[in-house]
Amino acid sequence: MFGPHDGVRVSVHPYRRMMLFLMRGRNESAVYFEQTLDLARTQTWLADQRVTLFPLILHALASVLHDRERLNRFTVGRKTYQRKHVLLSFAAKKAMSDGAPLATIKRRFDKTESLDALVASLASDVGGARSDKSSAMDKEMSILLALPGFLLAFLIGALRWLYAWGLAPRSLVDTDPLYTSAFVANLGSIKIDAAYHHLYEHGNCPLFVTIGHVQDGRLLLRYTFDERVEDGLYCAKALQLFKQRVEDPASWLAEDAGRRIDAG
């Protein structure tokens, strides 16, 4: 009855349950990993399809979160929940200048969505985020930041408590980019390499992914993950699946299309 509206409580092994009491926050529970992808086949395929790398990575990551669904969990109030949807958040500079603000996009990725549909949707999402029009998140931030500091701190603490009990306003949670399956930072878009990034204690995001820039046909990604969510073996298999899909998108997407036809 009670609990976050965007998840369903799940039972976990007693050892994993105990971890929620021994490790109090996401950064205390963070593990770090890096992965290098060979893009020899990928770059040729992308050029033929006239698609850029970032949408492919988002599409592959979302597909892995659907197929390895235990990674799409989060912890709140010393309890573990299965997220109801796959949600990815990422940021885009409104302009390539020092003073330009970041626009943050949070998007739902359905299991049946094709890469072509994703590419078209992302173009619209990013274009809207880079426009001068204020987003719902921008408007909420403007209102909150007008409050005295002590009141704002109290309200944020109250929101976390209300969220854990399923009483938080859904509009605040659903637009907040830190209530998400993963946050993805495409550092390669500004020509720098992947970095290890902290997790946020606010929200419920257990995974942060940074993408570097392609060098000699190879791409470095770095991951920060809340180990209270799932064990290393399960994560390793997910990483291998992600690697296979990005390194050979033609085979993966052809197989995926075949499954959809059979299911239809």
N, C-alpha and C positions, 0 to 999 in steps of 0.2 A: 504493500500500500504506500509506504513512505520510501523516498529515495529519489535520486536524480531522474528527471523525466526522459533524459536521452540515453538511458541505459537500463539493463535488467540485471539484477543481482545474480551472481553465479557462485556455486560452491567450488572451493579450491582445496588443494592438498593442505593438511594441517601445517606442514612446514612453511608453505607459502602464506598461509593465514598468519602464522606467527611473525613473518617478516614485516607485516603491516604494523606490528607493535614495536618491533626492534628498530625499524628504520622509519623515522617520522616524516620525512619529506622526499620529494623527487630528486633533489640534488644530492641528498645523502644516499640515495638508492641508485644513482646514475652509473651506468657502465658505458664505456666508449669503445668504438670500433671503427676501423676504416676499411674501405673496399675499393679496389681498382678495377675498372671495366675496360675491356678491349673493344673499341668501337669500329674495328676494321669493316665488319659487315654492316654495322649500324649506320655509319655515315653514308655509305653507298645507297642503302635503302632509303634513308631520309632524303637524300638528294633526288632520288627517283620519285618519291612520293610528295616532294615539296613540303615537307613537314620539318619543324625544328626539333631539337633534342628535348627541350624542357617539357612539352606536352607528352612526349613518349615516356619520359621518366615518371611524370605524374600518373599517367595511365597504367604503367607497369606497377608502380607502388600501390595504387588503389586496387588493382587486380590481386596483388599478393595479400593485401589486407582482407579482401573478400575470401580468398581461398585459404589463407592461414588465419582464420577469424579470431583465434585466441590472442593474436597481437592487437586486435582492435578492442582491447579492454582498457579500463582505467580504474584507479583506486581513489576512493573518497571516503572519509570517515572510517578508516580501517576496514573497509569492505571493498570487494572487487565486483565490477560491473561489466557486462558485455554491451558495447555500444550498439545502438540500434541501426546506425548508418555509418558508412565510410565518409569521413569529412577530412579534407586537406585544406590547410591554410598556407598562404605564401604572400610575400610582399613584393611590390613593384615600385620603383622610383617614379614619381610623377614627371620628372625631367632629370636629365643626366647633368646635374649641377650640385654643388655642395649644399646649397640652401634648400633644395627641393625636398618636400616632405615625402614620406613613404606612404603608399596606399596598400592596405592589407586586405586580402581577399580570402574569404572562407567559402568553400564550395563543397556541395555533396556530389559524390561519385557513385552512380548507380552501377550495379554489376553488369547490366545489359547495354550500357552506353558504349558506342563505338569510338575509336580514336578520331575519326573524321568529325563526329558530332562534338567531341571534346574540344578539338582544335577550333571549330567554329564558335563554340560557347566561350572558350577562353579569350578569343579575340574581342568578343563583346564585353566580357567581364573586365578585362584589363583596360580596354578603352573607356569604359564607364568609370573605373577607379581612377584613371589618370585625368579625367575631366575635372572642371572646376566645381561640379555639382557635389554638394556634401552628401556623404553616405549616412545611413542610419547610425553607424558606429561613430562617425564624426559628430553628429548632432548630440548623441548621448555623452560623448566625451566633453563637449563644450558645456553642457549643463552641469555635469559632475565637477569639472574643474573650476566652475564658478563658486563652488561651495567652500567654506572654510576648511583648512587642512584636517583639523581634528574630526569634523563631521564626515568628510570624505573617507578618512581612514576607518571610521566607525561603520559607514555604509558598506564599504568593501568587505570588512569582516563579517557584517551581518549577511551580505549576499552569499558568502561562502557557507555560512551556517545554514541559511535557508535552502541553498542548493542541495546540500547533503541530505536534507529532509524532504526534498521535492517540493519546496514552497517558494522557490525563487521565481520571479517573473520570467516566463519563457522567452519573452522578447529580448531581455538582457543577455541571457545565455546563448540563444540561437544566433545572435549577431556578434558575439564575442569570439574573436579568432583563436583564443586560447582554450576554448572548449572544442577540441578537435582530435581526430585520430593521430595526426602528425602535422608538424610545422616544417615546411620545406623552404630553404633559403638558397636561391640560385646565385651564388657568388661569382660563378663563371660569367654571368652576364655583365659584370663590371671588371672582368679580367683579373680576378684574384682567385687564389686556390681555396679549397675547402678548409674550414676551421671547425674545431670542436666548440659547440655552443652549449650553454647551460640549459636546463629545463626551467620552466616557470612553475612556481608554487601556486600562483593564481591559475584558475581554470582546471582542466583535467587532461592536458596533453602529455602523453608518456614518451613521445618520440620526436626528436629534432633531427632533421637531415640537412646537411649542407652539401652543395654541389660545387665542385671546382670548375676550372676551365680546361678544355681539351688540350692536351699536349702530346704530340706524336701519336695521335690516335688512341690515347688512353685518357680515362677520366677518373679522378679521385672523388670519392664521396666519404663523408664522415658522419657517424651516427652517435647520438646520445639517447640512451634508453633507460627507462625506469624498470629495474630488474624485478621489482615486486609484481609486475604484470605477468611475466612468463619466463621460462627457463632458457638457458643458453642453447640447448640442442634444438628446441623448437624455433628459436630465432635464427640459428645457423641454416636450417633448412629453408626458412623464408628468404634469407639473404641469397642463397644459392638459386632459388627460384626467380628472384628479382634479377639476378645477374644473367641468367639464361634468357629471360624475356627481353632485356635491354640489348644484349649482345646479338641476339638473333630474332629481331621483331617480325621478320617475314614468316618464319616457321610458327612462332607463337600466335600471331594474329590469324594466320590461315587455320591453325588448329582450333582457335577460339571461334572463328566464324563457322567452322564445321560443326562444332558442338551446338551452336545456336540454331543451325538449320535442323539438326537432329532433334533438338528440344522442341522446335516449332512444329 
